[in-house]
Amino acid sequence: MGRPVPCSAAMSARAPSQEPCCSEANRLQESMSQSYGESVQESLQKLRHHSFVVTDPHLPGHPIVYTSEAFLRMTGYLAEEVLGRNPRFLQGPETDRRSVFHIRYAVLEERTCHMVLLNYTKQGWPFRVVFHMAPVFSQTSGELLHFVGAHKPVPDSLFPQFRLFERPPLGFLKGPSALSKPIITADNFNSLCQLSAAGFTHQCSGQQKKMMKITSAVLGLVIHELVVSNKMMNDEALQDRRSNGKAESGLCFSLSLAFSRIQQSFVICNSKLPGMPIAYASDMFLQLTGYERNEVIGCSCRFLQGQGTDPCAVNQIRDAIRDESMCTVRILNYRKDGSPFWNLLHVSPVRDHTGKVVYYVGVQIYTALPPEDESCQAQRKIIPSISHLGAVGAVKVAVRSNGFRQTS
């Protein structure tokens, strides 16, 4: 249960010199403060001499939400001309299209990437950088928070082999439209990316590798600051809950008491908080997983996943949460001692009197191993059992009787 999948909406058409409006500026600032706290700006200022940007894949257009002073000096732009824009505004007519697609798919797959990239300054001058990009994940919920991109400008003399990238590569149209109409198919996309990466790693040596290590180190420093800030913010929030006497369940006493009467393995997750942390865990859930209550409250359900967990089942749960619908999957989970078990999991939204989803209930039933040919297609055919629906119904009745009116 995490944040939405990164969007790939186009960059805003706002002119470079136009400053972001107040609402947009607030949204950009909140993107950082909600994930890392108000002090994150001060933490990143210590790294202002390094060129890097932080982008938010959850906002339309995947815009820049933080930029270092060195990045602004390198590109010639002002901060208000950069914030709120997708980094693709640095691209130009000779930017390698394969590198662009490589970055795009790295974002979609939430993974790191590195390459030599041709960018353009505000004045239109081309320059090459060693570019490293990596995702930042929450240390408590495991959700994707941001991407960090680090840059190190280099002279063309260090990377003469990349001049051939200025010509339209294999898989693109010839003629005037070569750089704007890529012909990318399932057959040639992987080969293009592999060719680019192979040429990069094979031909880099000496000073080139040193440049790569510098950007990698900068990336590590920035991510370290963000991860530490995120953890400190979450620790402070947990401490606040404990000081308010809500550490045990995160719910009011009457609602917790009502839930305790439901004899089923289930958890209640708060959809209004980042990462959808567990607000209540039943005794049978604790017996099934081997955890103590204070070890699961405030954590995302992702801690039950492991090496053998099927990504297809995880994506099905994520899609259901995004669509505010229910789903049932058979998923491989792991107990506290590391032993795996098959979980027939049913996830369902719980709404307030306005129809907004305020909780998600996840009901677990221990099940035998599925057939060896269990597939993503078969996952979609699983229907909830009477036990699943009974537990969900009991949860909704308990919520309704404690001040909420359920809507279907």
Summary of the structure (lengths in Angstrom):
residues: 408
radius of gyration: 24.3
end to end distance: 21.1
largest distance: 72.5
contacts: 1236
relative contact order: 0.10
helix: 41%
strand: 20%
